[in-house]
Amino acid sequence: MIAVPYSLLLMQKKEYHKAFTKGQQRCRGILIIDNDADITITFKSEIEDSNNYSEVNKRIEVYISNDPVVALSEFKPNFYDLLQVDINLAHMNGFELCEKLLAIDINVKLCFMSSVEINREALTEIYPASSLGYFIRKPNTIDYLLKRLRSELD
Protein backbone atom coordinates (compact mmCIF):
# COMPACT_ATOMS: atom_id res chain seq x y z
CA MET A 1 0.00 0.00 0.00
CA ILE A 2 1.24 3.48 -0.83
CA ALA A 3 1.35 6.11 1.91
CA VAL A 4 -0.68 9.18 1.02
CA PRO A 5 0.29 12.49 2.66
CA TYR A 6 -2.27 13.77 5.16
CA SER A 7 -2.55 17.09 3.28
CA LEU A 8 -3.61 15.16 0.15
CA LEU A 9 -6.26 13.28 2.13
CA LEU A 10 -7.63 16.58 3.46
CA MET A 11 -7.69 17.97 -0.08
CA GLN A 12 -9.55 14.84 -1.25
CA LYS A 13 -12.14 15.29 1.49
CA LYS A 14 -12.76 18.91 0.44
CA GLU A 15 -12.94 17.87 -3.22
CA TYR A 16 -15.33 15.06 -2.30
CA HIS A 17 -17.94 17.54 -1.09
CA LYS A 18 -17.34 20.36 -3.57
CA ALA A 19 -20.49 21.59 -5.31
CA PHE A 20 -20.39 21.10 -9.05
CA THR A 21 -23.11 23.28 -10.52
CA LYS A 22 -22.78 26.42 -12.56
CA GLY A 23 -25.91 28.43 -13.22
CA GLN A 24 -28.57 26.11 -14.58
CA GLN A 25 -26.06 23.79 -16.20
CA ARG A 26 -24.85 20.84 -14.16
CA CYS A 27 -21.58 18.98 -14.49
CA ARG A 28 -21.78 15.22 -14.30
CA GLY A 29 -20.21 13.71 -11.23
CA ILE A 30 -18.53 10.37 -10.76
CA LEU A 31 -17.15 8.74 -7.65
CA ILE A 32 -14.17 6.43 -8.11
CA ILE A 33 -13.52 3.97 -5.29
CA ASP A 34 -10.31 1.95 -5.40
CA ASN A 35 -7.79 0.86 -2.74
CA ASP A 36 -4.93 2.10 -4.89
CA ALA A 37 -4.41 5.86 -4.48
CA ASP A 38 -2.28 5.94 -7.65
CA ILE A 39 -5.24 4.66 -9.66
CA THR A 40 -7.79 7.08 -8.22
CA ILE A 41 -5.52 10.11 -8.52
CA THR A 42 -4.49 9.20 -12.08
CA PHE A 43 -8.08 8.57 -13.19
CA LYS A 44 -9.25 11.84 -11.60
CA SER A 45 -6.49 13.82 -13.28
CA GLU A 46 -6.95 12.26 -16.72
CA ILE A 47 -10.75 12.47 -16.71
CA GLU A 48 -10.86 16.08 -15.56
CA ASP A 49 -8.05 17.07 -17.97
CA SER A 50 -10.16 15.70 -20.83
CA ASN A 51 -13.04 18.06 -20.06
CA ASN A 52 -14.09 20.63 -22.63
CA TYR A 53 -14.62 23.65 -20.39
CA SER A 54 -16.83 25.44 -22.91
CA GLU A 55 -19.48 22.71 -22.48
CA VAL A 56 -20.35 22.73 -18.78
CA ASN A 57 -23.11 20.14 -19.13
CA LYS A 58 -20.61 17.65 -20.59
CA ARG A 59 -17.90 18.23 -17.99
CA ILE A 60 -17.15 15.47 -15.52
CA GLU A 61 -16.24 16.24 -11.92
CA VAL A 62 -14.39 13.34 -10.31
CA TYR A 63 -14.48 12.50 -6.62
CA ILE A 64 -12.26 9.77 -5.23
CA SER A 65 -12.07 7.51 -2.22
CA ASN A 66 -9.54 4.86 -1.28
CA ASP A 67 -11.61 3.45 1.56
CA PRO A 68 -15.05 1.89 0.96
CA VAL A 69 -16.14 2.50 4.56
CA VAL A 70 -15.40 6.23 4.23
CA ALA A 71 -17.06 6.34 0.80
CA LEU A 72 -20.19 4.76 2.26
CA SER A 73 -20.31 7.06 5.29
CA GLU A 74 -19.83 10.20 3.16
CA PHE A 75 -22.02 9.14 0.23
CA LYS A 76 -24.66 11.71 -0.74
CA PRO A 77 -27.80 10.64 -2.61
CA ASN A 78 -28.62 12.38 -5.91
CA PHE A 79 -25.10 13.81 -6.11
CA TYR A 80 -23.26 11.35 -8.37
CA ASP A 81 -24.25 10.19 -11.83
CA LEU A 82 -21.86 7.22 -11.88
CA LEU A 83 -19.90 5.08 -9.44
CA GLN A 84 -16.70 3.46 -10.71
CA VAL A 85 -15.85 0.79 -8.14
CA ASP A 86 -13.02 -1.71 -7.90
CA ILE A 87 -14.32 -5.17 -7.07
CA ASN A 88 -11.44 -6.09 -4.74
CA LEU A 89 -11.63 -3.61 -1.88
CA ALA A 90 -10.54 -3.83 1.75
CA HIS A 91 -13.26 -4.33 4.41
CA MET A 92 -15.94 -5.25 1.82
CA ASN A 93 -15.96 -6.11 -1.86
CA GLY A 94 -17.20 -3.70 -4.51
CA PHE A 95 -20.51 -5.56 -4.93
CA GLU A 96 -21.31 -5.37 -1.21
CA LEU A 97 -20.42 -1.67 -1.23
CA CYS A 98 -22.62 -0.98 -4.25
CA GLU A 99 -25.59 -2.80 -2.71
CA LYS A 100 -25.31 -0.43 0.27
CA LEU A 101 -24.85 2.63 -1.94
CA LEU A 102 -27.82 1.67 -4.15
CA ALA A 103 -29.96 1.47 -1.01
CA ILE A 104 -29.15 5.16 -0.54
CA ASP A 105 -29.45 6.21 -4.21
CA ILE A 106 -31.11 3.78 -6.62
CA ASN A 107 -30.56 6.07 -9.63
CA VAL A 108 -26.76 6.11 -9.74
CA LYS A 109 -25.13 4.14 -12.58
CA LEU A 110 -22.48 1.52 -11.83
CA CYS A 111 -19.16 0.63 -13.41
CA PHE A 112 -17.11 -2.14 -11.86
CA MET A 113 -13.37 -2.52 -12.41
CA SER A 114 -11.39 -5.68 -11.98
CA SER A 115 -8.13 -7.24 -13.02
CA VAL A 116 -9.75 -10.69 -13.07
CA GLU A 117 -12.37 -12.24 -15.36
CA ILE A 118 -15.96 -11.78 -14.16
CA ASN A 119 -18.70 -14.41 -14.40
CA ARG A 120 -21.84 -12.24 -14.66
CA GLU A 121 -24.24 -15.19 -14.33
CA ALA A 122 -22.69 -16.29 -11.04
CA LEU A 123 -22.74 -12.70 -9.76
CA THR A 124 -26.43 -12.37 -10.60
CA GLU A 125 -27.11 -15.46 -8.49
CA ILE A 126 -25.07 -14.11 -5.57
CA TYR A 127 -26.37 -10.52 -5.83
CA PRO A 128 -29.88 -10.84 -7.33
CA ALA A 129 -31.08 -7.46 -6.07
CA SER A 130 -28.10 -5.62 -7.50
CA SER A 131 -27.98 -3.84 -10.84
CA LEU A 132 -24.56 -4.98 -12.02
CA GLY A 133 -23.87 -2.14 -14.43
CA TYR A 134 -20.91 -2.63 -16.72
CA PHE A 135 -17.35 -3.85 -16.25
CA ILE A 136 -13.97 -2.46 -17.22
CA ARG A 137 -11.05 -4.85 -17.14
CA LYS A 138 -7.83 -3.52 -15.57
CA PRO A 139 -5.38 -2.62 -16.90
CA ASN A 140 -6.81 -0.61 -19.75
CA THR A 141 -6.04 2.61 -21.56
CA ILE A 142 -7.23 6.01 -20.39
CA ASP A 143 -8.75 6.56 -23.84
CA TYR A 144 -10.87 3.42 -23.45
CA LEU A 145 -11.89 4.43 -19.92
CA LEU A 146 -12.92 7.92 -21.09
CA LYS A 147 -14.91 6.51 -24.03
CA ARG A 148 -16.82 4.10 -21.76
CA LEU A 149 -17.48 6.71 -19.06
CA ARG A 150 -18.73 9.32 -21.51
CA SER A 151 -20.95 6.83 -23.36
CA GLU A 152 -22.45 5.72 -20.06
CA LEU A 153 -23.07 9.32 -18.96
CA ASP A 154 -24.59 10.48 -22.26
C-alpha positions as CSV (number, residue, x, y, z in Angstrom):
1,M,0.0,0.0,0.0
2,I,1.2,3.5,-0.8
3,A,1.4,6.1,1.9
4,V,-0.7,9.2,1.0
5,P,0.3,12.5,2.7
6,Y,-2.3,13.8,5.2
7,S,-2.6,17.1,3.3
8,L,-3.6,15.2,0.2
9,L,-6.3,13.3,2.1
10,L,-7.6,16.6,3.5
11,M,-7.7,18.0,-0.1
12,Q,-9.6,14.8,-1.3
13,K,-12.1,15.3,1.5
14,K,-12.8,18.9,0.4
15,E,-12.9,17.9,-3.2
16,Y,-15.3,15.1,-2.3
17,H,-17.9,17.5,-1.1
18,K,-17.3,20.4,-3.6
19,A,-20.5,21.6,-5.3
20,F,-20.4,21.1,-9.0
21,T,-23.1,23.3,-10.5
22,K,-22.8,26.4,-12.6
23,G,-25.9,28.4,-13.2
24,Q,-28.6,26.1,-14.6
25,Q,-26.1,23.8,-16.2
26,R,-24.8,20.8,-14.2
27,C,-21.6,19.0,-14.5
28,R,-21.8,15.2,-14.3
29,G,-20.2,13.7,-11.2
30,I,-18.5,10.4,-10.8
31,L,-17.1,8.7,-7.6
32,I,-14.2,6.4,-8.1
33,I,-13.5,4.0,-5.3
34,D,-10.3,2.0,-5.4
35,N,-7.8,0.9,-2.7
36,D,-4.9,2.1,-4.9
37,A,-4.4,5.9,-4.5
38,D,-2.3,5.9,-7.6
39,I,-5.2,4.7,-9.7
40,T,-7.8,7.1,-8.2
41,I,-5.5,10.1,-8.5
42,T,-4.5,9.2,-12.1
43,F,-8.1,8.6,-13.2
44,K,-9.2,11.8,-11.6
45,S,-6.5,13.8,-13.3
46,E,-6.9,12.3,-16.7
47,I,-10.7,12.5,-16.7
48,E,-10.9,16.1,-15.6
49,D,-8.1,17.1,-18.0
50,S,-10.2,15.7,-20.8
51,N,-13.0,18.1,-20.1
52,N,-14.1,20.6,-22.6
53,Y,-14.6,23.6,-20.4
54,S,-16.8,25.4,-22.9
55,E,-19.5,22.7,-22.5
56,V,-20.3,22.7,-18.8
57,N,-23.1,20.1,-19.1
58,K,-20.6,17.7,-20.6
59,R,-17.9,18.2,-18.0
60,I,-17.2,15.5,-15.5
61,E,-16.2,16.2,-11.9
62,V,-14.4,13.3,-10.3
63,Y,-14.5,12.5,-6.6
64,I,-12.3,9.8,-5.2
65,S,-12.1,7.5,-2.2
66,N,-9.5,4.9,-1.3
67,D,-11.6,3.4,1.6
68,P,-15.1,1.9,1.0
69,V,-16.1,2.5,4.6
70,V,-15.4,6.2,4.2
71,A,-17.1,6.3,0.8
72,L,-20.2,4.8,2.3
73,S,-20.3,7.1,5.3
74,E,-19.8,10.2,3.2
75,F,-22.0,9.1,0.2
76,K,-24.7,11.7,-0.7
77,P,-27.8,10.6,-2.6
78,N,-28.6,12.4,-5.9
79,F,-25.1,13.8,-6.1
80,Y,-23.3,11.3,-8.4
81,D,-24.2,10.2,-11.8
82,L,-21.9,7.2,-11.9
83,L,-19.9,5.1,-9.4
84,Q,-16.7,3.5,-10.7
85,V,-15.8,0.8,-8.1
86,D,-13.0,-1.7,-7.9
87,I,-14.3,-5.2,-7.1
88,N,-11.4,-6.1,-4.7
89,L,-11.6,-3.6,-1.9
90,A,-10.5,-3.8,1.8
91,H,-13.3,-4.3,4.4
92,M,-15.9,-5.3,1.8
93,N,-16.0,-6.1,-1.9
94,G,-17.2,-3.7,-4.5
95,F,-20.5,-5.6,-4.9
96,E,-21.3,-5.4,-1.2
97,L,-20.4,-1.7,-1.2
98,C,-22.6,-1.0,-4.3
99,E,-25.6,-2.8,-2.7
100,K,-25.3,-0.4,0.3
101,L,-24.9,2.6,-1.9
102,L,-27.8,1.7,-4.2
103,A,-30.0,1.5,-1.0
104,I,-29.2,5.2,-0.5
105,D,-29.4,6.2,-4.2
106,I,-31.1,3.8,-6.6
107,N,-30.6,6.1,-9.6
108,V,-26.8,6.1,-9.7
109,K,-25.1,4.1,-12.6
110,L,-22.5,1.5,-11.8
111,C,-19.2,0.6,-13.4
112,F,-17.1,-2.1,-11.9
113,M,-13.4,-2.5,-12.4
114,S,-11.4,-5.7,-12.0
115,S,-8.1,-7.2,-13.0
116,V,-9.7,-10.7,-13.1
117,E,-12.4,-12.2,-15.4
118,I,-16.0,-11.8,-14.2
119,N,-18.7,-14.4,-14.4
120,R,-21.8,-12.2,-14.7
121,E,-24.2,-15.2,-14.3
122,A,-22.7,-16.3,-11.0
123,L,-22.7,-12.7,-9.8
124,T,-26.4,-12.4,-10.6
125,E,-27.1,-15.5,-8.5
126,I,-25.1,-14.1,-5.6
127,Y,-26.4,-10.5,-5.8
128,P,-29.9,-10.8,-7.3
129,A,-31.1,-7.5,-6.1
130,S,-28.1,-5.6,-7.5
131,S,-28.0,-3.8,-10.8
132,L,-24.6,-5.0,-12.0
133,G,-23.9,-2.1,-14.4
134,Y,-20.9,-2.6,-16.7
135,F,-17.3,-3.9,-16.3
136,I,-14.0,-2.5,-17.2
137,R,-11.0,-4.8,-17.1
138,K,-7.8,-3.5,-15.6
139,P,-5.4,-2.6,-16.9
140,N,-6.8,-0.6,-19.8
141,T,-6.0,2.6,-21.6
142,I,-7.2,6.0,-20.4
143,D,-8.8,6.6,-23.8
144,Y,-10.9,3.4,-23.4
145,L,-11.9,4.4,-19.9
146,L,-12.9,7.9,-21.1
147,K,-14.9,6.5,-24.0
148,R,-16.8,4.1,-21.8
149,L,-17.5,6.7,-19.1
150,R,-18.7,9.3,-21.5
151,S,-20.9,6.8,-23.4
152,E,-22.5,5.7,-20.1
153,L,-23.1,9.3,-19.0
154,D,-24.6,10.5,-22.3
